[in-house]
Amino acid sequence: MPDEPYNPSPIDNPSVLARRNWWQTMLVKFIGKHTPKCREMVRILSQSMDEPLPLMMRIKKRLHFLICCWCQRYEEQLRYMRRTARQFPEHADEASDVPFSIEMRERIKEKLAETPR
Amino acid sequence: MTAIHAPPAVRSLELDAGFGSVCKVLRTRSTYDCGKKNRADELHSTLDFVMNEIAIQSAATRWVDDHGECLYRYALVRVRKPEVAEDLVQETFLAAVRGYQSFGGRSSERSWLVGILKNKIVDHFRKLGRETSFTDMEFLSDEFSEKFVPIGFWNHDVGPHEWKPEPDEVMHRAEFWQVMRDCLAKLPEKIRAVFTMREMDSVPSKEICATLSITDSNLWVMLHRARMALRECLEINWFDTPAGGTA
């Protein structure tokens, strides 16, 4: 098998499996070959936020994470964004300084008072 | 017609807001009920009703003061047009007054009101969805090619960094919310609408597709691009900065 043109594991690669010795290199190559590439993986990870992945893909994802801490981080960050985004509306007053003017306040109160229920 | 003198408890409330409407309701009710019921009973039930009305009215006035700003600023992030945002906030308060009985204090007032506003916003986009086609070709064609090496692995120099601090911590930082708002503002309008519906309003993806008349795969492409862009923007402007990273 010809060597891959790009070495996916630099020396400071923080992934669980990196090309630190012969058998790790073999394992990394094997997993790299049989799981989706990162470009595809991030698309799948995004989709998994909206509907459950098939079992085989979930297994492949786990295996891929062993050799790629970046995709693993990416997934964590998707969850991070979801968690914070859901809280955003309740903190919207901190997020901007657009004035909520006295006039607008009064208009709304007036409308509330005169509308029958 | 019976003249009703409000008891001290009622008088002590801030009456100015809804008193006119309360009196109107009172008048209709007393004439309608007159002669059918025992006078004391009628007075009693009417007074109960009035007290309730006044309580809701004064609560509503307080909501506008306490939460109006938050709701308005949120609506503005979502719809951009001040007059539309004001309408949505107003509708939210009206719906809140109508549905006050169903709010049993299960959640905080603010999250209850925000919940109503989210529904109003989804309704707004539903109307909008029929008028516009939801694609944004220029943004969607960006493949983030600089992020990946040609064979498809991450370019390790620009791959995702670790994010610190934890979500629970950043939620108390106003600067984080500002960065998030700015990053959202950079997304093209329709992509932003889709992303915020999915991630902020937690609308199921099937429902978004139906609301905006788009296909599943179209939705996934848009969400993927939005997440990629927002992730990148948050990382650069918050997590990699001293304000975010060293917190």
Interface residues (C-beta under 8 A of the other chain):
Chain A: E4 P5 Y6 P8 P10 N13 G32 K37 C38 R39 E40 V42 R43 S46 Q47 M49 D50 E51 C68 W70 C71 R73 Y74 E76 Q77 L78 Y80 M81 R82 R83 T84 A85 R86 Q87 F88 P89 E90 H91 A92 D93 E94 A95 S96 V98 F100 M104 R105 R107 I108 K109 K111 L112 A113 E114 T115 P116 R117
Chain B: A17 G18 G20 S21 K24 V25 Q57 A60 T61 V64 D65 G68 E69 C70 L71 Y72 R73 Y74 L76 V77 E86 V89 Q90 F93 L94 V97 R98 R110 S111 V114 L117 K118 F148 V149 P150 I151 G152 F153 W154 H156 G159 P160 H161 E162 W163 P167 V170 M171 A174 F176 W177 Q178 M180 R181 T196 R198 E199 M200 S202 S205 L219 W220 L223 H224 R227 M228 L230 R231 L234
